[in-house]
Amino acid sequence: MDDKLMLMIPGPTPVPEKVLSAMAKHPIGHRSGDFSKIQAEIVENLKWLHQTQNDVLILAASGTGAMEAGIINFLSAGDRVLVGCNGKFGDRWAEVCDAYGVNAERITAEWGQPLGPEQFRERLERDREKQIKAVIITHSETSAGVINDLETINRHVKAHGEALIIVDTVTSLGATNVPVDEWGLDVVGSGSQKGYMMPPGLGFVSVSAKAWEAYKTAKLPRYYLDLGKYRKSAAKDTTPFTPAINLFFALQTALQMMKAEGLETIFARHHRQSRATRSAIAALGLPLFTTDECSSPAITAVAPDRVDAEQIRSVMRKRFDIALAGGQDHLKGKIFRIGHLGFVADRDILSAIAALEATLQELGYESFSPGAGIAAAAKSFNAL
Ligand SMILES: *Cc1c(COP(=O)(O)O)cnc(C)c1O
């Protein structure tokens, strides 16, 4: 059936009609007062979302562009950094460092396991000469559905005193609490197609005063992604280059919707949906890929053992127009991932679980009593 696609992948995520229609108009000139007014409102609301007084800069880029900017503006070739690697995105930030000649030491954990804060503490305490310039962490590691203990790791970074904390919050911002000022997060990157309820195309970077100090002496090459240019323009409510103007219209509306819902309500919704999804999956006898303690509130990763993950995805897509994500790299075919990030209602979770039950039956997987998943999800919702 045409136009019934339900995106349950961890990005791009569903977009409200209101946001779609906000985009459906002629672009306006970006050197106009009208545009500056929009930008001023957006920036104020971005600071609200990030819980910060720091600069929050907007790039025409995907999340990777935002993170690349967040790394290269504050470092020099040969600088030593620690990078948390327990999935595809952590690996990616280490590769960005490699590409620019930054000396990245990878602190690893198995995909599906959280990073060990103790490993960071130990490395940072040993660094008496304060050579470690930054610690780069992926808060919610989308590829494995894991949330890392950013708060504890960051405490060790603060105890070190010198190193910046650079965080990928692409699937945690707008899903769970990321209090940028309270925790003192120096650089925080995110992307529009994840928790923002809008299409891909915008990247966001928040930058602390401490990071701006590092910017002054950082020597890596930068031009389009030179955040100093964005900061200078933002002071005049504009952008250094042509912005993705229609995406600004979308962002304006999306942020208004988020403000009306309220941060606490948004976070509670994501955690509630994560719990309901996990209890449904467990009731269907499908193994969860992560423990409750480290599961991302935005993504549920499932590792089915007696039924093929790719077949599940295929039937869900063809039969029910529900898009689920597969596994990446060595997890391809081994897991599937349900995204519940951004514009997702409890009703969507119930629909997805019902379709999953029907899919499992179609594939001849009979290890559950019909309705068990829905009953578990409903019970979880009602328990709150
Ligand atoms: C989606 C995502 C990104 C950004 O990917 P892009 O495709 O560049 O937008 C970065 N980190 C995480 C954890 C993500 O989920």
The ligand as an SDF file (V2000), in Angstrom:
LIG
                    3D

 15 15  0  0  0  0  0  0  0  0999 V2000
   23.0230    8.3410   12.8450 C   0  0  0  0  0  0  0  0  0  0  0  0
   24.1710    8.4950   13.7520 C   0  0  0  0  0  0  0  0  0  0  0  0
   25.2330    9.3590   13.4460 C   0  0  0  0  0  0  0  0  0  0  0  0
   25.2780   10.2310   12.2360 C   0  0  0  0  0  0  0  0  0  0  0  0
   25.1970    9.5950   11.0510 O   0  0  0  0  0  0  0  0  0  0  0  0
   24.9120   10.4410    9.7210 P   0  0  0  0  0  0  0  0  0  0  0  0
   24.5120    9.3930    8.7690 O   0  0  0  0  0  0  0  0  0  0  0  0
   26.1590   11.1280    9.3870 O   0  0  0  0  0  0  0  0  0  0  0  0
   23.8310   11.4090   10.0810 O   0  0  0  0  0  0  0  0  0  0  0  0
   26.2480    9.4970   14.3600 C   0  0  0  0  0  0  0  0  0  0  0  0
   26.2520    8.8270   15.5090 N   0  0  0  0  0  0  0  0  0  0  0  0
   25.2500    8.0100   15.8490 C   0  0  0  0  0  0  0  0  0  0  0  0
   25.3150    7.3320   17.1740 C   0  0  0  0  0  0  0  0  0  0  0  0
   24.1880    7.8220   14.9860 C   0  0  0  0  0  0  0  0  0  0  0  0
   23.1680    7.0310   15.3310 O   0  0  0  0  0  0  0  0  0  0  0  0
  1  2  1  0
  2  3  1  0
  2 14  2  0
  3  4  1  0
  3 10  2  0
  4  5  1  0
  5  6  1  0
  6  7  2  0
  6  8  1  0
  6  9  1  0
 10 11  1  0
 11 12  2  0
 12 13  1  0
 12 14  1  0
 14 15  1  0
M  END
$$$$
